[in-house]
Amino acid sequence: MKIYIIDLLGEKYHSNFDLSISKCIKRENKTFIGSKDQLKYFINSGIDSTYIIEPLKKGIFNKKISGLINIYKVNKKVGRDSIKVITGFENVSLALYSFIDRAFLKQSYLFIHNNLSGLNKKWKINLLKSVFKKSLGVFFLDKSILEKFLYDYPEFNNYRRKCFYIPHPIENNDNISSKKTNQNKLSFIGRFADDKGAHLFLNVLSKLPQNIKKNIKIIGQVDGHIKERFFSLFENIEVIDNFISPDQYEEAFRNSKFTFLLHNPSKFHYRTSGILYDSIRLGTPVICSNYYVYTTLFNEFKPIGLLLNEYCESELENLIKKAYNIAVDDKEYQAFLANIDKLKKYHSIENVSKILNSIVGD
């Protein structure tokens, strides 16, 4: 039976993940369906691919409409007699389409990324339940998210037999040895909104000694009035102020000793970070909040990075200084790289392929 790997979101930031999942599925008769931007990652992969997906439009209403259109185009192309592994989807549009054509989800497996965030309304929960009920299975990329989700929403335990933990696949290529010698010791990656968290972050950076400041690179989009403060405070810090591409992310990871993920735990509920796994894939330890998913991952393969226990000035300043000292101490830094290697073996294409194919079939 033909199998399709489908990204209904069409986001280029999913491309590495989509390619890895496509490699994990060992059937010869398989095709990836995504957006035009995603297909360039499949060049020379040997995997059949095509694009009919358009990235979702901005705005709540437009997002749902464009999501429904994508599903309609996919359904028209793949038919009902094929297996579908959906690597990215928007909850509401998929649920609505499944009411129009119940058969669409009958042969479908679904990957959960950030889909469980914002379940603050009963109707949202009921729509997601309908998706779980109609699909063949739901894949969670982190065991902690799966367990906590079922604990917080016990009504989904009715579908526990359909829920599977699939480790986030990581390409096990030799990227650590390809790192450049003129690395930034620390790179801060993310979107800097004009809020209290960003101002706290700037207060800490302004107090750092010059030898640390000159080894910092800030990469991402800087919003509002805070942009002026960024450029006025830090002459020695390189700031890239734009919406960066996956290739720029990779370049940043390769040229960093540590990457700092600026995630606010209160706004990061039930999420798996692709940025974290991309950093690990390229052999770069990560600094991030003690979000429970990260704590579990870090404890299992410790140390692969550093955890920020509290987002306050003193804690953040101490952690940045600690990361810098580790970065200049080659012996201590190598211990982090050795543990990252262990994690990459567990999350390797070969290992994930065994788990995934035992469910979807070879």
PyMOL commands that set and color helices and strands:
alter all, ss='L'
color gray80, all
select helices_A, chain A and resi 12-24+36-42+60-78+91-100+102-105+122-134+143-152+154-162+176-178+196-207+210-213+226-233+246-254+265-267+274-281+292-300+313-328+330-346+349-360
alter helices_A, ss='H'
color red, helices_A
select strands_A, chain A and resi 3-7+30-35+48-53+83-88+108-112+137-140+163-165+184-189+216-220+238-241+256-261+286-289+305-308
alter strands_A, ss='S'
color yellow, strands_A
deselect
rebuild
show_as cartoon
